[in-house]
Amino acid sequence: MEQLLQHLRNLGFTEMEAKIMVELAGKGPSSGYEVAKGLGVSRSNVYAALQRLSQHGFLRRSAGEPVRYSMLKPEELTQMISGQVKESLSFIETRMPCIEPDQQPFYSVEGDRNVMETLTRELERAEHEIVVDVWREEASLLRDCLEEAEKRGVKLLWSCMGDDTGLSRLVPWASLGQEMEGARPGRRFSFVVDRRWCMLGMRGEDSTAQGLVTEHPMMVELLLHHFTQEMVLFELEQDIGEELTERYGHRYEQIYRKYVGLEGVQITEEQKELTQQKDA
C-alpha cells in the first residue's frame, strides 16, 4: 500500500489525493461522506480533493444525490497520465530557454543512483558509438542498456577488467597499478558516447560513487586515446606475446611501470599472478 501511495505522489498527486484514489479503487463508487469515513479524515478536505481529481478527469462523477465518485480503470489512468507527461516533456524540451556556453562545462555527479541514472540516460540517447572501459561489476549493471543500444545499431567498443563468462564480448585487460596497495578504493570506469559526451569516474562498495561529466572535446580525445592505447597493447600481447617475453623478459613489465609512474612500487600477489598468466 505504501509503495502504491509513494508512486502516486511521485506522479504529482497530493497525499490526500493518493489515499482517495486507492480507497475508491478498492471499494468502488462512493460518496464523499463514505470516502471520508473510510479514511478517517475530515469531509471538507476530502470534498476539496474529490473536486480537483474529478475536474482533471481522474475520477468519474455520477449524477444525482448523493454524488458518487469512482476511479478510472488502471490502464485508463496510466494512459491518461502518460499522455500528459509526454505532452509536458515535449513542451519543456522545445520551449525552455537554452543559452549555449562559450566553453563546454565540467560537472560532477555523486552517489550510486545519480551516477547510474546519468549514464543510463546518455546511453539511451546514443546514436552511433559507445566506448566503454569498465570493471565487470559495472558492465553487468549496464548490460541491458548497452544491449538495447546495440540493437539500435550503435557500435559498442569494450574494455573490461575481470572475468565474466556471461560477457564474452568484453576484452579482458587489467591495467598494472589498478589495485596497488595504498590506492584509493573503488573501480575506475569511463564512457564516451558518440565521441561527444563522456563520463570518467569511480565506483565501489566501500566508497561513494563519483563521476566527472563533460562534452569538452579534449577530455573526449584523451579518453579515446587511452582506450586505443590499451587495446593496441592488448592485441600486441596476444599476437607477439612470446616474442616480447623472449626479448624483454620481466623487463617488459618494468618498462610499462616506468611510464605510468609506478616504478619502485611493489605489486600485489594478484598482479604478479596476472602477469605470469599473461607471460604464459
N, C-alpha and C positions, 0 to 999 in steps of 0.2 A: 504493500500500500504506500509506504513512504517513498519508495523509488518512483512509483507512478506519479505521486504528487510532485516530486522533485523535477521530473521531466516536464510536467505541465508548467511548473514555474519557470523552467529553462526556456519554454516557448513564449513566455511573456505574460502568463496568467498570474493573477494575484493568489495568495494563499487561500482566501475565501472562495474565489472563482474555481480554483482547482478542486477544493473539497466538495463544492456544489456539483461540479461535473461528475466526479466519481460517485457521489451519492445518487444522483439521478440515473447514472449508467447502471448502478446496481439495483435500484428499486423501481425504475420505470417512471412513468408520468406522475408528477406530484405537484401539490400546491406549494406556494411559498411558505405557508404555515407548517406543512408536513416536512419540508426540507429543513427549516429552522429547528423544528423539534428533533429531527433525526440527528442533526449536527450538534444540538445543544447550544445554539448561539442565538443572538437577538434577531428578531424578524426584520428590523429595519436594515441591518447590514446585509441580510440575505436578499431582501427585495431589491436593494440597490444593485447587488451583484447579478441577480437574475435579469434585471432590466438591461444591464450592459451586455451580458452574454447573448441575450436574445436579439438585441439591436445589431450585434455584429454577426448574427447568423449561426452562432454555435449551439443554440438551443431552439427547439420548436415550441411555439406558444399556442395553446388551444383557445378557442373562443368560448364565451360563456363565463359563468361564475360558479365556483371559484376558478380562476385561471390556473391551468396546469401546464407544467413545463416538462419537456423530455429531451434527452440527448440525441444527437445525430449518431448514426452507426459509426464505429471506429474508423472504417475505411473512408467514410464521407468526411469525418472530422480531419483525418490526416491529409486527405487530398485537398481539402479547403485550406488548411494551414500551409501545406507545401506550395500551393499556388500563390498565396500571399507573400510567403518568404521569398520565393523566386522573383516575384514582381518587385519587391523592395530591394533585393540584392542587385537586380538589373538596373534599377533606377539609381542606386548609390554608385554603382560602377561607372555609369555614363555621365552622371551629373555632379559627382563630388569634385570640387576644385583640386587640381593637382599641379604643383609647380616643380618642374624638373630641377634638381640641384646642380650646381656647377660641377661638383665632383661627386662620384659615387660614394655614399657613406658606408662606414663600417659600424655594425651594431652587434651587441652580444645577446644571446638567449641563454637563460639559466633554468635549470630544473628539467628532470627527465621528460615530463609530459610536454613542456613547451618546446624542447629540442625536437622530440619525435614528431609533434604536430607541425612544426615549421618545416621539417624535412618532408613529411608526407604531402603537405600542400604543394610544395615546389615540385616534387617528383610527379605528382598528378598533372602538373602543367607542362611537363617535359614534352618536347615535340620531335627532337632529333637524336639527342645523345645524352647518356648519363655515365659519368666516370666515377667509380666507387672504389674507395680504399678503406677497408674496414676490418674489424675482427669478426669472427663467425657469429658471436652473440648478436651484434647489431645487424649483421646480414640476415639472420633468421627473423628478427623482428620486422624487417622491412621487405622480407621476401615477397609477400603477396603484392605489395605496392609496386615493386620492381617488375614482377612478372606481368602485372597489368600493363605497365609501360611497354614492356617488350611485345605484348600482344597488339599494342597500338602501332607497332613499327619502330619504336625508339631503340636505338642501338645501345647496348649495355657493354661497358668495359669494366672488368673486375680485377681487383687485387684484394685477396682476403687472407688474413692471418689465422691460423688454426686449422684443424681438420674437421670436416663435416661431410659425411658421405651423401647427405641429403642436398648438398650444394655442390654437385660435381663440376659445375661450370666454373667455379671460382678457382683462381690461380693461387696456390699456397705460396706465400712469400713472407718470411719472418725477418724483419729488419734487425740487424745487430744493435744492441743497446735498448731495444724496446722495453725489456724487463730488467734493466740493470739495477743492482742494489742501490737503494737511496733515491731512485727515480720517483717522481710524483705518481701516486697510484691512479690507475684508470687506463682505459683503452682509447688510443687515438683513432680518429676517423676523419675522412674528408669526402665531400661530394662536389662534383662540378656538373651543372645541368646546362645543356645546350651551349657550352663554352661562354656562358653569360653570367650565371649565378653560382655561388659556391658557399659551402659551409665547412669550416675546419674546427674540430672540437675534440672533447674528451668525455668519456662516459665510463662509469664503473660502479660496482655495488657499494664501495666504501668512499665514494666521492660524488659531489654534486655534478650532474651533467651540465656541460657548458659548450656553447658553440659560438664561433665568430662568423657572422654572415655578411657578405658583400657582393656587389656586382662590379667591383673595381677590376679592370682588365689585367692589372699587374698581378693581383693575387690569383686570379683565374689562371694566368700564364704560369705562375710559379708552381701551383698545384699540378697542372698538366705536365710540366717539365719533370717534377718529382715522380709522378706516376710513370711517365715514359722511361725514365732512368731505371726505376725499379724493374719494370718489365723487360727492358733490354738486358740488364744484369741477370735476371732470372733465365731468360732464354739462352743467353751465353753459357750459363752454368749447365743448362740442360744439354746443350749441343756439344760444348767442348770442356765440360767439367773435368774430365780425366786429364786433359792437356794442361789445364790451369793448375790442377793439383800436382801434376808431374813437374811442371816448370817452377811453380812458386811454393808448393807445399803449404805449410802453415803460414807462410809469409803472406799468402793471398788474403787471409783474414786480417792480418796486421795492416796491410795496405788500405783495406776498407776502413778499418778502425781509425787509421791516421787521419783520414779526410772527413770523418764525421765527428771529430773531437773526442774520441773515446780511447785514445792511446794511453796506456798505463792503467786503464780501469779494468778490474777483474770481472770477467763474465761469469754468469751463474752456471751451475751444473746443467741446467736445462738447455742453455745456449750452447754449451760445449757439446752436448749430445746431438743438438740440432745440426751443428757444424760438422760433426763426424758423420751424421747421416747424409748430409749433402756431399761430403767428400767421397762417401761410399757409392 
